[in-house]
Amino acid sequence: MKKVLKFKRGVGLLIILAIVFLAVGCSSNSNNDVDASSETITSEQVLTIGMDKNTATLDVLKTPDPLVWFPGHHINETLVYPGHDMKPEALLAESWERIDEVAWRFKLRQGVSFHDGTAFNAEAVKFSLERQQEEGPAWTTPPIKEIIVEDDYTIQIITEESFSPLLEWLMNPVASIVSPTAVQQQGDGYEMNPCGTGPFKVEAFVPEQEIVLVRNDDYWGEKPVLEKVIYKIITDSSARTMALRAGEVDIIRDLNAPEIEAFKNSEYQILSVPGVRTHYFGFNATKDVFKDVRVRKAINHAIDRNAIVEKVLLGYGHNITGIVSPAIPGHLGQAWYPYDPEIAMGLFEEAGYTLNSNNIMEHNGTPLELDIIIQPWSSYWKPAAEVIQAQLQQIGIKVNVQVMERGAFNELRDAGKYDIFASTTPGVHGGADYQLMSRFHSELFGASTHASPGYVNKEIETLLEEARKELKEEKREEMYRKVQEIIYEDAALIPYVHDEEVVIVNSRVKGFQPHSSVWAVDLKGVYVE
């Protein structure tokens, strides 16, 4: 597997400062009717979504931020996608079979075209997956050795070794099947004008402002009722709430708990499902203080997770029972370290720490002071960090919480100038393999900014490698649970909540259902009254 993230930022990314009307390369027209369920709907079918992250590209292959996958998921399609139970379901692949330990055969859907009229077939799949292998982020790239075209609608995928979670990795939007014609003709311009087989296609894209999608009237499956979907980029959560109340957008997400509560008993719908993410604080295990497992356990015991879930998140989250989310097969189902300051103090004492005359925790005369660094990426992170700051101060540990943008955050991470950082398990797709490999296998430490530097456990790595080769799903899940038990015994992280995916929806919007995997919302049945 590749060890580094790769990005190809063409000059076409940011030179377009006004609305980009996309009339060539990825458009076609048709007078086909939409789904019959829309026949009685007379209002203009435009849905506007407040998007909480910015993006400079619409090519799902070229960004590390899954938030571009929201619109990208409706433009492009994958061979399989995550159902609401987070298990793979057929999309562009009608069926599949595992031939042997390394070979998989996929039967492809026929009668499908890309937005530019190019036929979807086995060659397009081969082109797209090879493009992913060559240009995609390493942390999203499965170990594919070869893609064999058997006929126009049958392919074989050969992995480098036995790789049982292949289907889970193919659910990732980075594995989207794209038009070879559009990619080759547009070059760098493809980042502004992606071309897939999805139910919507790009009409306009203004970086830092909005993304406009229009219905693909030639779509092979259920036709969307919506004629247009507009993503307005509003990065500030309070500005998103004001935009919803002002009628400027119809749907918003990623709010803090008080902002969500403000919409209760109103004309807005609060919709939620258990998410796939587990939020945690990671240790910089290269620091001497965190090389001692007693210190890591002590900090875990010093944190009242229930207080975070109930008092800070107001119940919009679930108490920790593992690293893998309860929404995902392979979840542990075991309560984490109970809140007990006395146990925490005892562990610190065993590790050689004492409280000085000012009730400050110190080791060999040096006060223990910790820096927590976070990005403003999630509404969970800052309030959770502030609670942890207060709880650790109760046992004599001074904690500094520093909020910074991604660039500054990554600079400190790379330099090791921090003690604890905020992060989350992936919300990309539902596989325990991906959730655990990306955080606990040293093969990906150079590619993932979310791994805990300095923490390497060879037993965990061996179990994860063996799970990839295991053919029986039940045994794989047992291995993932064992991995989480080891993580627990090592107190390798400070997990504090399994998230809840919450969206606020204008009551005039019907048929909208959030998805545990965040980006995988299906808009085809959504309409506006």
Order of alpha helices (4+ residues) and beta strands (2+ residues): beta-alpha-beta-beta-beta-beta-alpha-beta-beta-alpha-alpha-beta-beta-beta-alpha-beta-alpha-beta-alpha-alpha-beta-alpha-beta-beta-beta-beta-alpha-beta-alpha-beta-alpha-alpha-alpha-beta-beta-beta
